[in-house]
């Protein structure tokens, strides 16, 4: 499970950076705490269980 979490974290951060979004930009879009989002991107905590949080960022 930990390896999958780290791969997801790497993908999430890579997608954010490739789209030139700052961490705070993404957090404003998905209405999520930037401190926790940073932890998700580093694989420290699991991503939100609410799939709508992740889907909200797809349209931007």
QUITALIN-V870739 format. One record per pair of residues at least 4 apart in sequence whose C-alpha atoms are under 6 Angstrom apart, sorted by the first residue. I is the first residue (numbers start at 1). J is the second residue. Records with the same first field share a line. If there is no record, write none. Layout:
BEGIN
I: J / J
END
This chain:
BEGIN
5: 43
6: 43
9: 41 / 42 / 43
13: 41
14: 18
16: 21
17: 21
21: 25
27: 31 / 32 / 34
30: 53 / 56 / 57
39: 44 / 45
40: 44 / 45 / 46 / 47
52: 56
END
